[in-house]
Amino acid sequence: MARKTRSEEPVPPAGHPDIPGQVVVVFQGGGALGAYQAGVYQALHDAGIEPDWVIGTSIGAINGAIIAGNPSQDRLARLKRFWDQVAYRGFGGGVAGMSAMPGLDDWLRNIGVITKGIPSFFTPRLEPWFGLHARVGLTQAAFYSTDPLRATLDSLVDFGYLNARQMRLTVGTVNVCSGRMRYFTNRDETLDIGHVMASAAFPPGFPSVRLDGETYWDGGIYSNTPLEAVLDDRPRHSSVIFAVQLWPASGPEPESIWQAMSRQRDIQYSSRSESHLERQMQIHRLRHVIRELGKHIAEDKRDTAAVRELLGWGCGTTMQVLELDAPRFEGDDLNKDIDFSPGGIERRWAAGHEDTARMIRRAPWREHVDPMEGISVYRSAPAAG
């Protein structure tokens, strides 16, 4: 599948080789941190690289729907429109570093977002004021209404285009009653606003969404990193995977209760991505071992039904995982995922663009992949915060 750099773009340099296999982008959930994902997409777009498949959870599903639900020439403008609409411009919403009292600005901004919401995203509900035990029904049991998000998505995502399957979109949800993760994908069914809303329905802030008689919440409460869904996909295809991490799995030792609470959230929402990837590498290696063993079986034995079934567990696909880790910024704390200030959005977007452009210049897909391993992981140091 040829993906050549447009001649007018400086990144990557002329003569950039084709990317082998399908291009997959994996987006975590993380609220305002998702501006980093928009920067990742911009760098890909600037380099003439359009994903074949975007898979996301929560804010990752929203960004993914905007990308997959628009023609290539409109995607970046629609992303910019979304992030401009959700930027908080009340007290404390100024440009980072331009205030004489940044701590007060942060506090005012957080209070403003919590008490007033964001008009294009979510607004406070009256029902919680009648008591947390009031039986209002599951789809109403939330502190905020996400009706504004529904209207925003309706204006930014062309679901007719999305379901024409020019690009594959998968969104992660969790079934409220069974507790099981479920991925909805336009490859297998028609997606609508409800599927994206369900993936972003983080309780108890946002209400659940009912789909085909079942209720769903944000998949991030079960697994915030949907990378395993890509590596377990059938049929398998060789892939170059841009895995975008918003929450750091590792970090410094906290020295206060506030820092401990922040570190706890980082660990929770990084969703053990490294351990999941290690397990997938083991499984994929076994698939390659089975493929190699098949070469040592006599041809008359390979043609038997039993042996063919066993050899069917093998494969020769290669997965090149390019990890992009969002940086920590000065002042990041427990509430960094509600930092919808224009300055916060701008710096995270810029970091995503810079980190991805650097990875594209590196072009690790050129490197040799061990035929027995099948999965190669390339980590990029994030931009300085």
N, C-alpha and C positions, 0 to 999 in steps of 0.2 A: 504494500500500500504506500504509494509515493506521497510524501509530504515535504515539499521543498520550500525553503525560505523564500518569501517574496523579495524580489530584487531590491526594493526600496528600503528594506529593513536592515539595520546594522547588526542585529542579533538574531541567529548566530551568523558567523562569517560566511562569505561565499564559498560554495563547494560543500556545504553542510550535507551529510549523507542522509538517505532516507531512514526513517525510524522503522525498525522491523516490528511486524505484528500490529495489534490494535493499541491505541493510546487510551489509557484509563485514568481518570482523575477521581481521587477518593477524598471526600470532604467530611470532617468531623462536625459535631455540634459545638456551639460555643458563643451564641449570642453575638454581641458586638465584635468579638474576636474574629468573626467571619469576614470582616473587611480584608483580612490577610488573604483569604481565598479569592476574593475579587482581584487582588493584585497578582496572584498566581495565574489566574485566567488571562489577565491582561498581557502578562509576559508571554504566555503560550500564543495568544492571538497575535501579538506583535511579531512573533517568530514564524507565523504562518502555520502553527500547529493547532489543529482543532481536535478535541477529543472525539473518540468513537463512542465512549461510554463515560457518563458521570454518575457516581453513586454517592449519596450523601444522607446525612441525618440532621434534623433540626435546621439550623441556619444553613448547613451544608445542603439540605434538600431544597431550601428556598433559592440559594445561589444556583444550584444545579438545574432547577426548573427554569430559571430565567435564561440560563445558557442553552439548555436543550430545547427550550420552547420558543426560540427565535432564530431566524436565519443568521448566518455568520456575520453579515455586515451590521446587524442590529444588536448583537449580544452585549458588546461592551457598553454601548450607550444605555441599554436597559439596566445593566448592572449599576452604572453610575447613577441612574435615576433612582433606583431603589435605595441606594445608600445615602443619596442626598435627601430623600424623603424621610428616612428614619433617623437622620442626624438630629440630636437634641440641641436646641438653640435657646433654651431657657437659662436661668441662673446656673453658672458653672459649666455652660456649654461652649465656652470660647476655645480659642486655639491653645493647645498645650504649650506651656512655657511663657505665655504672654501675660500672666497674671502675677501680681505681687503676693497673692495669697493662694497658691495652688491647692493647698490642703482644704481650705474653705470652699474653693470652687468645686473640688471633687465631692465634698460632702453635700453641697447644695445641688449639684447635678444628680447625685444618687438619690437624694430625697425627692427631687423633682420627678425623676423617672419612676420611682416607686409609687409616689402618690398620684401623679397625673398621667403616667404612661407616656406613650409616643403616638401621636394622632394617626400616623399611617401604619401603625403596627398593632398596638394594644392599648386599651383604655380600662380604667377601674370599673368594677361592677358594684352595684349597690347591695346585692344579696348577702355577701359576707358580713355586712354590718348587722345583719339580723342573727348572727351567731354561726359558729363553725359547725354546729350540729344540725342546722336547719336542713331538712331533706328537700333539696332543690333538684335532684336528679343528676346523674353522672355527667351529662353533657353541659350542665350548668354549674357544677361544683368546682369553681375556680375563682381566683381573685380578680381576673381580668377577662374582658371580652376580646376576642381576636377577629371580630367582624371587620375592623379596619384592615387587617392583613389580607382578609379575603378580597376586599375591594382593591387593594394594592396589587395583589397577584393577578386579579382579573384584568388589570390595566397593563401589566408588564409581561404576561406569559400568554402566548398563542397556543392553546391546548390542541387546536386542530393541527398546527405545525408539529407540536410535540408528538402527537399520536400518529403522524405520518412516518415516524421512526427514522428521521434523518440522523438522529443521534440517540443512543440509548440512555434512558434515565432510570435510575433505581433509587427509591427512597426507603429508609429504614423506620419501622414502627414496632411497637410492642403491644400485643393483645392484652387489654386491661384485665380480663377474666382469667385467661390461661397463663399469662405471664410469658408467653412465647414470642420470640422475635419473628417478625414477618417483613419481608422485603417485597414491595410492589414495583414492578418494572413495566415500562411501555413495550418491551419486547413480547410480553405474554398477555397483556390486558390493556384496556383503555384507561388512561389516568386522567384525573380531573383535579380541580382545586382541593377537593376533600382529601386526596392522598397526600398532597404536600402539607396541608394544614395538620393532618394527623401526625406526620413526621415531626412537626414543630410544636406539638401539643404537650409542652413540658409541665407536669403537675407540681404543686397545686396552683401555679400561676395561671396556666392556660387550660381551657376545658378540653376534654377528650373529643374525638370525632368518630361518628358512627359510619361505618362502611359495610354495606351488605349485611346489616343486622348485627355486626360486631363492633365493639368500641376499641379505639386505639389511642395510645399515647406516643409521645416522642420516643423513638427507639434508643435515644441516648441514655435513658435510665437503665437499659439492659446492656447495650453495647454501643459505645459512642464512636467506635472506629470500625467502619464496615469493610475493612480490607479483606477479612476472611471470606466475605461473600463473593469477592472477586476471585480469590484463589480456589474456592470450592465450586465455582460456576461450571455448568455443563451445557453444551460441550465446551471443553477448554480450548483457549486460543493463546498463542504466544502473545505477551503483552509487555508494554512499557507503562509502568504504573507510577503516576505522580501522587504519592501518599502525603496528604497535607495534615500536619499535626498542630492543633491549636493549643493543646494543654501539655506542658512538659512532664514527661514521665519521671525525670530525675530533677533534683533541685537541692538547694542548700538546706541545712538543718534550721528549722524555725526557732526563734528565740522569744516568741510571745504567743499568747493565745490567739491573737488575730492572725499572726503568721502561720500558726499551726492550722487554723481553719482554712486559710488560703491554700496551704500545701496539701491538705486533705482533699480539697476539690480538684487540684491538679492531678493527684493520683487517681481519684475516682473517675474523672472524665477522660484521662488518657487511655482508660479501658484496657490496660495491660497489652498494649499493641505490640510491644517487643516480644512478650511471651507467646502471643498468638502467632506472630511471624515465625518464631523459632519452631513452633509446632508444625506450621505449614511447610517450612523448609524440610523437616523430617519426612512429612507425608509425601511431598513432591519428590524427594530423593528416592523413596520407595517406589514411586511410579516409574521413575527412570530405571531403577534396578530391575523391575519387572520387564520393562521393555528390552533391556540388555539381555536378561535371562532368556527371553524368547528367541533371541538369535542363536542360542546354543541348543535349542530343541530341534530335533530332526523334523524335516518338513512334513512327513506323513503324520507325526504326532501333533504338530501345530494345527493341522486341519481338522482335528476332532473337536466336537462341540464343547466338551468339558475344558479343553486346553484353551480354545478360543475365548471362552467366557472368562477364564482366569487372566489371560493376557490382555483382556479388555480393561483391566485395572491399571495397566501401564500407559504411559504417554511420553511424548518427546517434546512437549511444549516448554518454552523458557519464559520465566517471569523476571523482569528487571524492575525492582522496586526502588524508586527515587524518593527518598524521604526529605520532606521540606518541613522544618520545625520553626514555628512562629517564635520570634524572640521575646524575651522578657524586657519590659520597659521600666524605667525608673518610675516608681509610684504604683506599679501593678500590685493589686491586692485582691482580697476576697471578692470585690465587686467589679473586677476588670471586665467581666462579660456584659456589664450594663453600661460600659463607658461608650455611649453613643455620641460623645462630643465630636464636632467636626474635626478637631485636632487629633483625637484618638483614632477616628476612622482613617484620616489621611495618613498617619504614620504607619498604621498596620497595613493599609493598602500598599504603601510605598515599600515596606519591608517584604511583603509577598512578591511584589514585582522584582525587587532586587535579588532575592534569594533564588527565584525561579530562573531569571535571566542568567545568573551565574551557573546554575545547574545545566541550562541549555548550552551555554558556551562550553561547559565541560564535556557534554555529550557522552555520558557513560554507556549508552547503548552501543557504542562502537567497540567496547571492551569485550574480550573473549569470555564466554559463559561456559563454565565447567559442564560438560555434557551429562555428568552423573548427578550434579546438584540440581540444576533446573531453575533455582531461584537465586538471584544475586541482589544484594542490597547496597545502595549507595547513599551515604548520608552527607548532607551539606551543612556546613556551619552557617547559622542564620546571620542576618545583618546585625551589626552592633546596635544595641538599644541604648 
